Amino acid sequence: MERYKITKELGDGTCGSVYKALNLETNEIVAIKKMKRKYYYWEECMNLREAKALCKMNHPNIVKLKEIVRENHELFFIFEFMEYNLYQKMRDRQSPFPEAEIRNLLSQVLQGLAYMHRNGYFHRDLKPENLLVTEDIIKIADFGLAREVMSKPPYTDYVSTRWYRAPEVLLQSSSYTPAIDMWAVGAILAELFTLCPLFPGESETDQLYKICYVLGSPDSTTWPEGMNLSRSLNFSFSHIVPANLSDIIPNASLEAIDLIMRLCSWDPLKRPTAEQALQHPFFHVGSWIPCPLQDHFQTRPNNGGHFLNFARTKPKLELNLWDFDTETDDCFLGLTLAVKPSVSNLEDVPRASQCANEDILFYSGFEDHPRQSVFWPLLSNQSANDVPTMSSLAASYMNNQVSQPPLGVSQSAGFTFATLQPNNILENHSFGSMMAIPSSFQRGHV
């Protein structure tokens, strides 16, 4: 340890203390975690869950373990240095985070968590203090309570700080799953909007009641396993009506509210995985699609309205494809098509946000569901004042069983799409033609 010069104490915990230090050989700033107990054998050190987990993981959103040093029966973990933890960032803020910044931070946490779960570990102690931040990069840290997914229960009933503890753990389940990490992510997401904890319980019992006041009390329909757990503890849930989460978090979008509700489901089986959460519309609320630099569309009036004259010039189209597939046998394709006419009074069309006049905002919604079709709206023959601005859709899963329409390319008129009748969800909107892409579409590179 003579290579390191300790400059500052960063924190003190149950298992160890963390210091900021300078590597005298490389001039690199590092964080050193000094364990409080003595270790007399190297095998003891390498059997620590934190050491085993961190040695197996290498991801940009998981804190990097650089070195393990045992000296005079003392154990030191040498980590990359991060400037703050998320709790400090929230504490020091004078105003809530912008939603775009929240989206960026949470997507990184979920990517690190998805990697961790895929590699056989779940964290069990996710909280703002264990999420380290430098500028706009966030990393998961403190794997002292990490556990292998394939390890056999029973597990300890004390994991995570109480405010971020999943209800199945509060009810002393001995066979919980990585879904407890997803509950913590939901609570952290809500706190990023309000800068206050969503469930600030003062005891395990009070914690359950705090959850009930937000989500409403569970029953045998919403969480049958939870009812069995509560009966084994002689605990009964009072009938409590759920609150409107939008009233509790007024600065959150409908997509954010929906994601929080899904992550904080009573039943762990209903919570999305980290990979599924990354596919939620909260992370895909809008795409700004630039229009062609030169616009050759011509317009002419028709019964007081406008429409595109495709006979004189071919339209310029911009086609964007995204492959959201995560498994080799389950592929999904997202598609957005932008059409930009040069209609003089398009300036009256409302914009979702300030942007260049050359952009039109479109939204692509989708949901992982096999054997279904996904719809995206296309602007078609309608007046400029009827063009909708779609910054987001709370219920963006517009999937319906339909027969597959023909989809092809005409040699004379560019793209040709079959027109479908809109479903009940969309019939009150001026979305025009609809295009269907089967969700079992084979993966490809466009």
N, C-alpha and C positions, 0 to 999 in steps of 0.2 A: 504493500500500500504506500510505499515511499514515493511511488510515481505520481500520487495524487495529493493535491493540496486542497483541503476543505476550506471553503470561503464563507458558507452560510448554511444554517439549518433551515430546511424547508418545511418540515413537519415531523410529528411524533405520533406513532400509532401503537396498537397493542403488540404487534410482532416486531416492529423495528422503527428506526428513525431514518429520515431521508435528508441528505445534505447535498448542497451544490458544491462542486469541486472542479478543480482544473487539472487536466492531465499535463504534467510538466514536460513530458516528452513530445507531445503533439500539439500542445496549447489548445486542446479541445475541452470545452466545458461539458461536464457530465453530471449525472445525478447518481449518488451512491446511497443505497439502502443498506444500513447496518442492522443485522438481526440482533435481537436482544438476548436470545438464549445461546448457550455454548454448543459447539459442534466438534466432537472429538474424532470423528471419522469422516472421510470424504464421502463414503457411501450414504451417510445420513444426509449430507447436503444434496446429493443428486436424487435422493428419494423424495425431496420436498416437492409438493404439487406445483408450486410456482416455478421451480427450476425445470421440472419435467415439461410443463406446459410451454414455457417461453422458449425452451431449447428446440421445440418442435415447430414453432410458428414464426413465420416471416411474412409480414404484411404491412403495407404503408400506414394502416390505421390501427396497428397494435404496437405498443411501445417496444423498442428494440433493446434486448438484453445483450450488452457488449461483452461482458466478462463476469465470471464468478471467482471470487478470491476467498480462500480460507487462510487466516493468519492468526497464530496464537489462539487457536480454538474459536476465533471469531469469524463470522461469515459476512461477506459483502457482495451485494449485487451491484454491478456497474451498468447503468442505463444511459441511453441518450437523454439529453436534457431538453425538457419542455418548459416554457416560460410560466404557464398558469395551469390551474385546473378549472373545470367548467364552473364549479361553485364560485370561485374567485371572480370569474368573468361576469357571472350573474349578479354577484354581490356589489360589484363596482359600477354596474350600469345605472344610469339615471333614467333611462327609458327602455321599453321592451326591444328585443331584437327584431329587425325586419324579418318578415317571413322568408324572404329569399336566403338570408343568412342562416335561419333555422333549418331550412331545407338542405342547405349545403352541409351543415354540421351533422344533422341526423342521418343523411345518406352515407356519410363517412363512417359513422358509428355502426350502421347496419351492415355496411360492407365488411368492416372488421369482424362484426359478430357473425355474419354468414360464413366467413372464412374459418373462424374459430369453431363453429358448430360442425362445419364440413370436416374439420380435422379432428373431431372427436372430443371436444371440450365445451363445457358451458361455464360461464363466469361466476354466477351466483352472488355477486356483490356489485352489480352495476349501480352507480350513483354519480352525481355530478363531480364529487371529489375524486373519483377514479377515472375521469375522462380528462386527459391532458391536452392543452391547447397551446399552439404557437402560431400566431397570425391567424390564418384561416384553415389550419390543419388541426385535426383532432384525432387522438389516439386512445385506445383502451389500455388501462394500466391496472396494476395491483391484482395479480392472479393468485393471491394467497388462499382464496377459497375456491379456486377453480377445481372442477371435477370432471372426470372422463364421462362422456355420454354413455359408454358401454359398461361403466362400473355398476355393480349390483347394489340395489338398496338393501337395507335402509340408509337414508342420508340423514345428516344432522338437521334438526329443525331450526337451528339458528343460522341463518344465512342472510346477508345483505342488511343494510340499514332499514329500520322498520318502515320508514315512509315509502320505500321502494320495494317492499316485500310482497310477493304475490299472495293472494288469499289462500291458496292451497298450502303454502308454507305456514301462514298464520294459523291454519287449522291443523298443523302438525302432520301433514301428509309425509310419509316416509319414502314415497316413490315419485317425486316430482320430476319434471323434465326440463329441457332447455327453454320451454315456454315461460319459465320464471324470469329469464332474461328479457323476454319480449314484454312482459308486464312492466318491468323496470324502465324499458325504453319508452313505453307509453306515458308513464308518470313523468319521465324526464322531458319528453316532448311538450307536455302540458306546462311544465315549469318554465321551459324556455319562452313561452308566450307570456306568462303572468309574472315570472320572477319570484313566484311563491310555490311551495310544494302543493300538489293537488290533494294528497292524503296525509296531512300532518298529525298522525295519531300519537297519543301520549302513552299508550300501552297497546298490547296485542288486541285486547277487546275493543279499546277505543279506535284502533286502526281499522278494524272490521266495520265499525259504525261509520267512520269517516268515509269509507268506501261506499257503504250503503247510501249515505246522503247524496252521493254523486251518481252512482250507477243504479240505485234502487236495490232492494233486497232480492237475493236469488231465491229460486224455488226448485222443485224437482224437475221442472221443465227446462229451465235455463241452465241448471248445474246439478244434475242428479248425484254425482260423486261428492260434491260439496255438502249436500244434505246428509249423506252418510257420515262424512267427517265431522260435521257439527254435532250430530247425534252422539257420536262416540265421545265427544267432549262435554256432553250435556249443555251445549250452547244452542240457543234458538234465535233465529233471525226475526226481528220485529218487521212488520210490514211497513216498508218505507218506499214512497214513490220516487222514481229517479228524477234528478234535476235536469234542467236544460243546459247542456254543457256549453252551448253558445252564450248563455248568460254568464257562466263562470269564466269563460275565455272569450270575451267579446272581440278581441283583435285577431282571432284565428279564423281562417277561411273554412268553408264547409268541408273541403277535402281534408284539412288538418283535423277538424272535429271528428270526421268519420274514421280517420286513421287512429286517433287516440281511443275512440270507442272500441275499435277492433282489437287493438293491442291490449286494452284493459278490459277484456271480456272475463267474466267470472270463470267460465269454463276454459281451462287451458287448451282444450282440443279445438276451440274456436278461434284462438289467437293465430294470426299469420306467422309463418316463419320469417326469419330475417330476409331471405331471398324473396318471399312473397310480398313482404312489406315494401321492398324496393320497387315492386311493380305497381304499387298503389298510385292512384291519380295525383296524390299530393306531390309526388316527385315528377309529374308530367302534366302540370296544370296548363301549360301553354307553350307553343312553339312559334317564334317569330320567323316567318318565311319570307325572305326577300323576293321581290318581284323582278321580272326581267328588266335589264337596264333600258332597253328600248321597247316601247309598247306599241304594237301595231294593231291593237283591237280597234274596231270601228263600231260605233253605236248609231242607232236610229230609233226614233220614238215609235211606240206601238201602243195605242189606246192609253196615252198619257203616261206610259212607263218607258223603261229602257230594256233592251236586251242585246246580247252580243251578236254581231253579224259575222258568222263563221264562213259565209259564202265568199266574202271578198278577200280575207286573209286568214290564214290558219292561226289559231290561238297559241300563245306561248304558255306552256305549262311547266311547272316545277314539281317534280315527283320525288318525295322523300320516303325511304323505306327504313324501318327499324326491325331488327330481329331480336325479340325479347326472350328467346329460347334459353332455358337453363339446363334442359335435359336433352339427351340425344334423340329420344323418342317422343318428344312432346314439344312441337314447334309452334310459335305464334309470330305473326307478322303484323307490324303496325305500319299504317300507310297514311300519308297526308298529301293531298293534291291541292295546289294553289292556282287560282286563276285571277288575273288582275286586268280588268278592263279599264280603259281611259275614259270613264264617265265623268263629265264635268262636275256633277253635283254629288259625287261620292265623298266630297269633303264634309257633307252633312252627316255621314255615317259615324255613329259614336265609336270612340276608341276606348280600349280597355286600359291603356296607359299612354303616357307621352312617348311618342316614337317618331321615327322618320315617316314622311308621308308616303313612302314607297312600300310600307309593310302592311300586311293584313294578318290578323291573329286568328289562328285556327287551333282547335283542340282535338287531340286523338285520345279517345278513351278505350280501354280494353280490360278484359278480365281473364285470368287463367281458367278456362273451362273447356274441357274436351268436347268435340263433336258439335260445336256451335259456331255461328258466324258472328263476326264483329262488324258493326256499322260505323262509318265515318260520314259526316255530312259534307255534301258538295254544294257550293253556290251555283244556282242555275237560274233560268229565266225568271227573274223577279226584279222588282224595282229596287233602286239603290237604297231607298229608305227602309226596305224590308230586310236588308242584309243584317243578320245577327252578329253581334260581337260576342264571342265565346271565350271569355277569359278562363272559365272553369266550369265544371259540371260536378255537383256533389254526388249525384248518382250516375256515375259515368260508365257504368257497366251496361252497355246497350246491346246485350246478347240475346238473340232469339233464334229458335229453330226455324230455318227456312230452307227451301230447296235452293240449290246452288244456281245462281243466274249465270248466263254466259258472260265472259269477260275477255275482251280481245282488243286488237288494234286494227282499225280500219285503214286501208291504204290511202283512201282519198280524204278522209276527214280527221285524221289523227286518232285520238283516243275515243273509244266507244264504250259506254257503260250502260248496263241494263238498269232501267228505272224500277225501283221497288216501292211498294206502298209503305209509308212510315208506320211504325207501331203506335200504340196508344200513348206511349211516353212522349213521342216526338210530334204528335199530330197537331199540337197547338203552336208549333214553332215553324218559322219560315226557313226550313233547312233545305228545301228543294229535293233534288235527286239524292238517292242513297246508293252507296256502293257496298257490296258484300264481298268479303274475302274469307274463305273457309279457314278456321283456326288450325286445321290440321295441315295447312300449307307447308310444303317441304322447305327446309332451310336452304337458303341460297345467298349468294353475294351479288349485290346489285351495284 
